[in-house]
Amino acid sequence: MTFDITPPMTPARARTIAQSFDLRALQPEFLANPYPVYAALREHEPVRRMPDGSVFLTRCADLMAVYRDAQTFSSDKQVEFAPKYGVSSALFEHHTTSLVFNDPPLHTRVRRLIMGALTRRAIADMEPGLIALVDSLLDSLAERGGGDLVEDFASAIPVEIIGNLLDVPHTDRGPLRAWSLAILGALEPTLTPAQQALGNEAVTDMQAYLRELVVHRRQHPGDPERDVLTRLIQGEASGEQLSDVELLQNCIFLLNAGHETTTNLIGNGLIALQEHPQSRSFLHTALQQTADDTAVQESVLTRAVDEFLRFESSNQLGNRRVLKDTQVGGFDLSAGTLVTLCIGAANRDPAQFTDPEVLDLARENNKHLAFGFGIHQCAGLSLARLEGRIAIGRFLQRFPDFQLTEAPQRGGRARFRGFLRAPFSLA
């Protein structure tokens, strides 16, 4: 059964939307398929001045220039988020304290602690458990003859992996996905009062749970080489430690960031295979041909995962604030200007990628920006690639003829691009 997963948009319509483009007034047709609009902006107005005075960047070279210059372009969000959330709100405290929305020295301290538990060896040690988890989910889907690609598979994997990293008891993991969706959903350009209330409530509930978990972990520490929470609690060898607020908020960040983006990677990848049957046939054949060579098969899947990330980036938007007068792409930007980095547009920039609108699972030298770049490049990128490689590869090998039974339901968000539901059967 065929569904219109990504509805087409004419160049003329894309140009019309681009001419009045405003992140605070996005049409449903843009959320369903933003890429023609991104192409029009990239061609005609690559540094788009928005009605609120911010700028929107769509060229890969311009994003790279911003990522490289952390001295000029700040990731600190206090100025931006104060009017959005209110300085006394739970959302404001969370999003202005977490790793991704901070500059050095806080960013440096937290990132160093997290990376100490995400070494190459530590991630390699996770692979057998990840394979066992994925196979158990596939067994359950096989017994039922299908299920939901997102709810029953894609979202279940990162919840377990990040839960394991923080050693969250399995019985406590039920609310994590709902909390994550509410908190990260509050990062969208515009919010309804209900969305904002839900986000604040999720932060508060998550903090309350983590406080109890931290107390328990202080009394019963785990292995800091594997347990990120123990590592964050114990601090650095120099004796420098995170404050209680920094500790709690960065635990929330880890649970959310590692969950939502990886769910989208897996879900987007599998649904792209449904939407692009030639790519599906290519990948399945390649997996069959490399079945006896683990290293080659791993390489095939890693290239495919990177192409899924480029083609349909889980995180479409990033933000910076200009600290001093500067230029980007030949355009003057004054200090204080808010900048939106459109990762989704940069990843389809023809100046960087050959045939960027084509899903090419054998693409080489794929320098996409789905994980960002520079000092804020995603700390968990190696883990995300591992999860994507194992999940998508084993799913396709086990269920090469899976078919969607309904049109998948998109999340309807501009920043985090993914699906909420995608029912399927084992054809």
Secondary structure by P-SEA (a helix, b strand, c coil): cccccbbbbcaaaaaaaaaccccccccccccccaaaaaaaaacccccccccccbbbbccaaaaaaaaacccccccccccccccccccccaaaaaaaccccccccaaaaaaaaaaaaaacaaaaaaaaaaaaaaaaaaaaaaaaacccccccccaaaaaaaaaaaaaccccccccaaaaaaaaaaaaccccccaaaaaaaaaaaaaaaaaaaaaaaaaaaccccccccaaaaaaacccccccccaaaaaaaaaaaaaaacaaaaaaaaaaaaaaaacaaaaaaaaaaaaaacccaaaaaaaaaaaaaaaaaacccccccbbbbccccccccccccccbbbbbcaaaaaacccccccccccccccccccccccccccccccaaaaaaaaaaaaaaaaaaacccccccccccccccccbbbbcbbbbccc
